[in-house]
C-alpha cells in the first residue's frame, strides 16, 4: 500500500452555530481558547501542502461558513491546483453563499443530515430549525448546480432512521450518501452509552451491503466503519460474485477500511496534524514542521501504517490489511490506538484457534 496523502480535512474554525451531541471538536459559537488563524497562515499552509502533494482539501470546522474569508482560502487553494471542498451543517447556506461557492472553485459540498424528520435531526444537532436549514441548503445547492454529499451520523438515538435518511438523501438529489458510525471523541464522549452495539453494527453494515448492490445512482459509503470491507469480501465470496464498488472523484476510493494517517489526515485550527477527524492525538504541528516532514516521519503515522503492531483480534486478523479496525475508536475506548477495534464481533481464524488451544 502506498501511503500518499489523498484527502485532508482542515478545521479552519472551531466556532459553530450548532451544538451537536457528537461533535468531535466540542465546538461552540465562541471558541476563544482556539481562535481562528489569519488568512495569511492559511495561504502559507496551502503553499506548504502543494509543494509536496495535491490532496483533496475539505474546509471544515466547526462551521466554516462563519469565517468571512473562507472563500478567499478556497480560491487560493483552487488556484494552486487543489480540489477544494466544503463541509457545512447547511444552516447558513443562501443564494449569495452558493454564488461564492461557485466563484471560489469549490467542487463539492457536504451537508449534515441525521434524521428523516425535524424532531430527530434537531435533537441530534441541539438546535430547532437545523433540519429545515439542511433541506433548504440542499434545495439551493441543486438550484445553483452545485454537487453535494449527505453525511449522516448514527447512534442508538437515531439508529432506526438509517433507511429513511438514505431514502431522503436520494430524494434531495445528493451525489453521495456517507453513513458515519460515531467515534466517541470530543462531545461524543458524553454519549458513550449511546454507541451502537457490535451486533447492531454488523446488522447495519450487512444492510448497507445489500443496499449498495442494488443502488445504481447514488454513491454510498460507510465511514468510520472499517469492518464493512471485511463484510464485503465475506459476502461476495459466499455469493460467488465480485462486488463492484463505484468511487467518487472527491474521495480516497473504496479499497481499505481505516485509512487514518495512511491516506487521510486532519489539520486542526491550532495547526496540529492528526490521523483523522476523530483521532485527537497529534502527529506534529504544521506551524513548527512541514506537512511532508510530519506525513513521512512522525512516529504516530509510522505506527498506524505498520499492521504488524496491531494488537488483540486486529493483530491476528486475516482482514487486517483491508479493514484494520477503527484506530480512533480503539484509542477512544482502550486508550491505545494499536488495540483491537472495540465494536467488531468477528473472530479471526488465528485468534479463534489460539483461544481454543488455551481451553
Order of alpha helices (4+ residues) and beta strands (2+ residues): beta-alpha-beta-alpha-beta-alpha-beta-alpha-alpha-beta-alpha-beta-alpha-beta-alpha-beta-beta-beta-alpha-alpha-alpha-alpha-alpha
